[in-house]
Amino acid sequence: MAASGVNEVLIDLSELVTNPLRTGIQRVERELLRHWPGPASLVPCCFDSEAGTLVRLSDDTLARLLNAGGEAEPPANGAAAPIAPDLAERIIFNPELFYDRSRAAFYRRLCGAGASRVSWLVHDFLPWLQPAFFSRRGACDRMDYLLALRAVPRVAFVSGETRADYRRAIMRDEQSGGPVFPLGGDGPGLPKQSFDAARRDFVVLGTIEPRKNVAVILEAFRSLWAKGISAPLVMLGRVVAEAERERAMLAALADCPLFTFAEHPQEATVRAALCRARALVTASAAEGFGLTPFEALAAGIPVITPADLPSIRLLPADGQLRLPGVSAPEIAAAVRLLLDDATAARLFAEAARLHVPTWADFARDISAWLQEA
């Protein structure tokens, strides 16, 4: 590898290293690493707060992050040599949202010194624009990221909605910001599914938290069950600390024969659930993108979804029951429609015809954009 850094892209994976979740932004990073097409080499790095700069990740750390998704030790402060030569001349890519003051100050210094090849991918501004859903952090904890972002010369987004928020609320400049790169829908690796009357399950995937409106989904299904309507619900996802109401509702349904819940499902469990699904149900009130319905549609599975989800607005309406609002009666009505075999068969056929972007598409387009820098 050339010492000058020619044909290299440095990717800052600091949050992935310290908080290696399988979902959210960390999942996007893993898919990018797996599908990176070149021609420039992708050099995984993280921020060393003591050295005040980026350091290269070891092959062992990267392998743990990619293969197992388990804990991986970041380089000890001062133990790894900083990336050389001068970072101001390098292509540096940060795909993460973070709340690290020293890391934000590093990027502000770098961009202030004229580094024109620093590029960020922005997923959303929900902690700032929807703060009620993010009560664990105060506004002061979040401002350093925004101050650094305002200094970054090249910014891309996962949705047009996020770019519009950047222009309106962050930069106050309708011409600012770069391209939009939709995420990939083929992560589960499922072949196209087809309708079978034996597919009865309605599946909910993803983190269980207030903004996802999981409580509303549970209310909808409880109302159906109370009327004797057999609509099995499978819910798979980690429950966050703020989801006290949702956790209580889950506990109350523990003995319900029509309800299945797994808080830490393996990938094989998720794939198996989707292969039995009549539809995926989502009801989120706020998303930067909204990956789970995108993935279901990529696999040919119908979805019940809010009409304004950014990922859904990228696609034709095929295979979807789009909700104008998110209420228990609306969700229950959509479920009843999909319990009709003819309706379900039609939506499966529609979903199978959709073209949903892939992770290879995402990585190719990100790579090309970065190497234009």
C-alpha positions as MATLAB code, in Angstrom:
seq = 'MAASGVNEVLIDLSELVTNPLRTGIQRVERELLRHWPGPASLVPCCFDSEAGTLVRLSDDTLARLLNAGGEAEPPANGAAAPIAPDLAERIIFNPELFYDRSRAAFYRRLCGAGASRVSWLVHDFLPWLQPAFFSRRGACDRMDYLLALRAVPRVAFVSGETRADYRRAIMRDEQSGGPVFPLGGDGPGLPKQSFDAARRDFVVLGTIEPRKNVAVILEAFRSLWAKGISAPLVMLGRVVAEAERERAMLAALADCPLFTFAEHPQEATVRAALCRARALVTASAAEGFGLTPFEALAAGIPVITPADLPSIRLLPADGQLRLPGVSAPEIAAAVRLLLDDATAARLFAEAARLHVPTWADFARDISAWLQEA';
ca = [
       0.000    0.000    0.000;
       1.455    3.316   -1.033;
       2.785    5.427    1.812;
       1.443    8.570    0.233;
      -2.147    7.417    0.697;
      -2.905    7.556   -3.029;
      -5.827    5.267   -3.894;
      -6.954    4.974   -0.282;
     -10.173    6.023    1.438;
      -9.942    6.316    5.221;
     -13.262    5.306    6.819;
     -13.886    6.386   10.407;
     -15.567    3.493   12.267;
     -15.178    4.794   15.812;
     -18.780    4.191   16.862;
     -18.866    0.741   15.287;
     -15.776   -0.214   17.288;
     -17.079    1.022   20.641;
     -20.742    0.080   20.138;
     -20.865   -2.832   17.656;
     -24.625   -3.200   17.251;
     -26.037   -5.271   14.402;
     -28.686   -2.693   13.590;
     -28.937    0.949   12.560;
     -25.931    2.857   11.289;
     -23.561    0.078   12.348;
     -25.346   -2.271    9.993;
     -24.934    0.206    7.137;
     -21.202    0.345    7.863;
     -20.847   -3.430    7.796;
     -22.645   -3.669    4.461;
     -20.429   -0.954    3.016;
     -17.299   -2.785    4.168;
     -18.554   -6.071    2.700;
     -19.538   -4.605   -0.666;
     -16.793   -2.033   -1.210;
     -15.914   -2.227   -4.950;
     -12.716   -0.170   -5.110;
     -10.729    0.778   -7.036;
      -9.373    2.706   -4.040;
      -8.601    0.649   -0.952;
     -10.869    1.206    2.032;
      -8.783    1.727    5.178;
     -10.780    1.185    8.418;
      -9.808    3.658   11.162;
     -11.066    5.003   14.454;
     -10.497    8.197   16.392;
      -7.876    8.067   19.164;
      -8.822   10.750   21.689;
      -5.382   10.885   23.310;
      -3.508   11.161   20.020;
      -6.197   13.488   18.667;
      -6.238   11.833   15.278;
      -7.294    8.728   13.347;
      -5.504    5.423   13.821;
      -5.701    2.324   11.662;
      -7.758   -0.638   12.893;
      -6.098   -4.025   13.098;
      -7.195   -6.837   10.803;
      -8.305   -8.788   13.876;
     -10.569   -5.976   15.067;
     -12.113   -5.600   11.624;
     -12.704   -9.362   11.330;
     -14.515   -9.400   14.673;
     -16.705   -6.506   13.654;
     -17.613   -8.042   10.308;
     -17.920  -11.725   11.104;
     -19.253  -11.935   14.617;
     -20.450   -8.433   15.311;
     -19.122   -8.820   18.833;
     -17.045   -6.626   21.059;
     -13.797   -5.434   19.502;
     -11.118   -3.580   21.382;
     -10.255   -0.138   19.966;
      -6.565    0.699   19.838;
      -5.266    1.714   23.251;
      -4.603    5.450   23.514;
      -1.249    6.143   21.960;
      -0.633    2.483   21.072;
      -1.203    2.812   17.346;
       0.668    5.162   15.060;
      -1.471    7.925   13.556;
      -2.316    7.690    9.886;
       0.364    9.441    7.842;
       1.041   11.618    5.959;
      -0.897   14.850    6.539;
      -4.594   14.028    6.880;
      -5.531   17.279    5.153;
      -4.585   15.641    1.846;
      -6.459   12.365    2.388;
      -9.950   11.168    1.477;
     -11.643   10.758    4.873;
     -15.133    9.322    5.125;
     -17.289    9.440    8.249;
     -20.587    7.507    7.909;
     -21.520    7.835   11.608;
     -23.614   10.046   13.846;
     -21.731   10.556   17.127;
     -21.703   12.518   20.390;
     -17.955   12.786   21.013;
     -16.741   16.335   21.639;
     -13.064   15.612   20.974;
     -13.871   13.760   17.757;
     -16.047   16.648   16.582;
     -13.264   19.113   17.422;
     -10.834   17.000   15.377;
     -13.041   17.303   12.291;
     -13.560   21.020   12.825;
      -9.789   21.560   13.017;
      -9.176   19.396    9.971;
     -11.803   21.093    7.822;
     -10.791   24.524    9.104;
      -7.247   23.823    7.934;
      -8.509   23.387    4.377;
      -9.023   19.626    4.113;
     -11.260   19.502    1.058;
     -11.632   15.709    0.839;
     -13.459   15.124    4.117;
     -16.842   13.544    3.346;
     -19.712   12.614    5.660;
     -22.789   10.476    5.132;
     -25.757   11.770    7.151;
     -28.578    9.414    8.129;
     -31.009   11.735    9.894;
     -31.444   14.670   12.259;
     -34.021   13.021   14.499;
     -32.210   13.717   17.812;
     -32.460   17.440   17.030;
     -35.762   17.633   15.188;
     -37.638   14.989   17.218;
     -35.964   15.367   20.653;
     -38.893   13.854   22.564;
     -37.840   10.434   21.277;
     -34.249   10.850   22.503;
     -34.629   11.880   26.132;
     -31.426   10.258   27.352;
     -29.294   13.000   25.864;
     -29.707   16.737   26.305;
     -29.377   19.258   23.518;
     -25.885   20.260   24.665;
     -24.652   16.702   24.144;
     -25.710   16.859   20.513;
     -24.429   20.224   19.337;
     -20.794   19.276   18.722;
     -21.760   16.952   15.876;
     -23.765   19.707   14.170;
     -20.980   22.259   14.549;
     -18.544   19.814   12.958;
     -21.024   18.938   10.208;
     -21.370   22.588    9.232;
     -17.613   22.665    8.560;
     -17.533   19.482    6.431;
     -17.060   20.310    2.723;
     -18.730   17.218    1.252;
     -21.977   15.834    2.678;
     -24.228   13.084    1.313;
     -27.491   11.644    2.641;
     -29.496    8.416    2.771;
     -32.757   10.137    1.843;
     -34.067   13.268    0.211;
     -35.918   14.073    3.424;
     -32.668   14.160    5.400;
     -31.069   16.391    2.779;
     -34.055   18.735    2.966;
     -33.652   18.912    6.765;
     -29.939   19.670    6.338;
     -30.683   22.536    3.970;
     -33.543   23.950    6.006;
     -32.508   23.427    9.621;
     -28.726   23.012    9.631;
     -27.289   25.138    6.823;
     -30.279   27.365    5.969;
     -29.158   27.170    2.381;
     -31.361   25.462   -0.214;
     -28.384   24.749   -2.478;
     -26.144   23.078    0.098;
     -25.440   19.395    0.431;
     -24.531   16.638   -1.979;
     -26.185   13.514   -3.395;
     -28.656   11.037   -1.906;
     -27.638    7.368   -1.706;
     -30.528    4.992   -0.861;
     -29.600    2.047    1.339;
     -29.729   -1.542    0.110;
     -32.704   -3.819    0.530;
     -31.045   -7.192   -0.006;
     -29.396   -7.601    3.395;
     -31.402  -10.637    4.585;
     -30.279  -12.537    1.483;
     -33.704  -14.042    0.815;
     -34.908  -15.256   -2.578;
     -38.100  -13.696   -3.865;
     -40.982  -14.987   -1.769;
     -44.310  -16.110   -3.170;
     -47.783  -16.312   -1.726;
     -48.954  -19.398    0.087;
     -52.203  -19.528    2.050;
     -50.243  -21.149    4.897;
     -48.291  -17.904    5.379;
     -50.284  -16.327    8.203;
     -47.752  -14.433   10.321;
     -47.481  -10.654   10.532;
     -43.902   -9.725   11.406;
     -42.480   -6.660   13.179;
     -38.698   -6.218   13.032;
     -36.371   -3.705   14.647;
     -35.641   -1.871   17.850;
     -38.632   -1.528   20.152;
     -38.804    2.111   21.189;
     -41.511    4.793   21.459;
     -40.904    6.385   18.054;
     -41.501    3.033   16.337;
     -45.110    3.008   17.608;
     -44.853   -0.633   18.645;
     -47.489   -0.028   21.328;
     -49.923    1.031   18.603;
     -49.234   -2.167   16.661;
     -49.826   -4.251   19.776;
     -53.103   -2.414   20.431;
     -54.209   -3.136   16.858;
     -53.593   -6.860   17.181;
     -55.155   -7.077   20.634;
     -58.315   -5.532   19.185;
     -58.354   -8.173   16.431;
     -57.783  -11.036   18.852;
     -60.564   -9.742   21.115;
     -62.917  -10.143   18.133;
     -61.790  -13.722   17.539;
     -59.706  -12.882   14.449;
     -56.708  -15.200   14.121;
     -53.796  -13.003   13.027;
     -50.475  -14.303   14.421;
     -47.984  -11.561   15.339;
     -44.221  -12.174   15.460;
     -42.130   -9.392   17.009;
     -38.331   -9.474   16.865;
     -36.165   -6.697   18.307;
     -34.249   -5.224   21.212;
     -36.268   -3.245   23.764;
     -34.639    0.082   24.662;
     -34.698    1.509   28.182;
     -37.224    4.233   27.306;
     -39.802    1.686   26.096;
     -41.394    1.110   29.501;
     -44.939    0.974   28.178;
     -43.955   -1.392   25.393;
     -42.085   -3.721   27.773;
     -45.137   -3.938   30.035;
     -47.375   -4.756   27.061;
     -44.969   -7.456   25.886;
     -44.941   -9.029   29.323;
     -48.745   -9.039   29.447;
     -48.830  -10.973   26.154;
     -46.310  -13.614   27.196;
     -48.950  -16.395   27.281;
     -50.880  -15.313   24.191;
     -50.852  -18.202   21.646;
     -51.032  -15.783   18.717;
     -47.997  -13.758   19.825;
     -44.273  -14.564   19.539;
     -41.518  -12.282   20.812;
     -37.713  -12.597   20.697;
     -35.624   -9.701   21.981;
     -32.256  -10.841   20.621;
     -33.010  -12.900   17.509;
     -30.273  -14.492   15.460;
     -30.131  -13.657   11.754;
     -31.400  -17.171   10.967;
     -34.439  -16.504   13.159;
     -35.188  -13.278   11.304;
     -34.888  -14.957    7.906;
     -37.124  -17.838    9.017;
     -39.751  -15.387   10.279;
     -39.750  -13.518    6.971;
     -40.108  -16.785    5.065;
     -43.340  -17.430    6.985;
     -44.618  -13.854    6.823;
     -47.810  -12.786    5.136;
     -46.672   -9.204    5.636;
     -44.231   -7.021    7.522;
     -45.792   -4.333    9.705;
     -44.126   -1.027   10.543;
     -45.617    2.077   12.104;
     -42.684    4.343   12.880;
     -43.388    8.013   13.513;
     -39.880    9.142   12.560;
     -37.167    7.548   10.394;
     -34.171    8.786    8.487;
     -34.726    6.008    5.974;
     -36.800    3.022    7.156;
     -34.891   -0.091    6.146;
     -37.097   -2.992    7.290;
     -40.011   -2.462    4.867;
     -37.466   -1.827    2.098;
     -35.925   -5.234    2.831;
     -39.272   -7.003    2.991;
     -40.289   -5.603   -0.388;
     -36.907   -6.586   -1.859;
     -37.752  -10.147   -0.852;
     -41.222   -9.889   -2.386;
     -43.070   -9.666    0.945;
     -45.960   -7.168    1.272;
     -45.767   -4.438    3.895;
     -48.134   -2.381    6.013;
     -46.363    0.950    6.376;
     -46.795    4.679    6.931;
     -47.090    6.427    3.580;
     -44.476    9.044    4.464;
     -41.574    6.721    5.281;
     -38.538    7.930    3.259;
     -37.649    4.471    1.927;
     -41.235    3.816    0.846;
     -41.450    7.114   -1.009;
     -38.582    5.955   -3.230;
     -40.718    3.115   -4.606;
     -43.958    2.633   -6.520;
     -46.864    1.642   -4.263;
     -46.813   -2.007   -5.389;
     -46.980   -4.612   -2.637;
     -47.876   -2.083    0.048;
     -50.791   -1.007    2.156;
     -49.780    2.587    2.818;
     -51.290    4.128    5.930;
     -52.219    7.839    5.837;
     -51.872    7.877    9.627;
     -50.566    5.549   12.300;
     -53.374    4.434   14.581;
     -54.475    1.084   15.942;
     -57.734    1.081   13.899;
     -55.841    1.829   10.668;
     -53.335   -0.957   11.302;
     -56.080   -3.398   12.275;
     -58.018   -2.586    9.084;
     -54.915   -3.202    6.961;
     -54.297   -6.539    8.677;
     -57.881   -7.596    7.985;
     -57.419   -6.754    4.299;
     -54.288   -8.887    4.123;
     -55.989  -11.835    5.826;
     -57.958  -12.190    2.590;
     -55.980  -14.651    0.474;
     -56.821  -12.980   -2.845;
     -55.624   -9.596   -1.572;
     -52.456  -11.107   -0.126;
     -51.714  -12.996   -3.365;
     -52.103   -9.788   -5.382;
     -49.747   -7.845   -3.102;
     -47.140  -10.629   -3.206;
     -47.253  -10.554   -7.021;
     -46.855   -6.763   -7.011;
     -43.939   -6.855   -4.563;
     -42.144   -9.441   -6.682;
     -42.057   -6.987   -9.600;
     -40.429   -4.167   -7.646;
     -36.790   -3.210   -8.217;
     -35.288   -2.307   -4.864;
     -31.708   -0.925   -4.684;
     -29.067   -3.299   -3.334;
     -26.112   -2.875   -0.995;
     -23.813   -3.354   -3.986;
     -25.543   -0.367   -5.625;
     -25.073    1.669   -2.445;
     -21.377    0.795   -2.070;
     -20.656    1.433   -5.763;
     -22.263    4.870   -5.688;
     -20.608    5.874   -2.393;
     -17.230    4.717   -3.719;
     -17.595    6.723   -6.923;
     -18.643    9.840   -4.978;
     -15.751    9.615   -2.540;
     -13.196    9.171   -5.283;
     -14.445   12.279   -7.041;
     -13.097   14.235   -4.054;
];
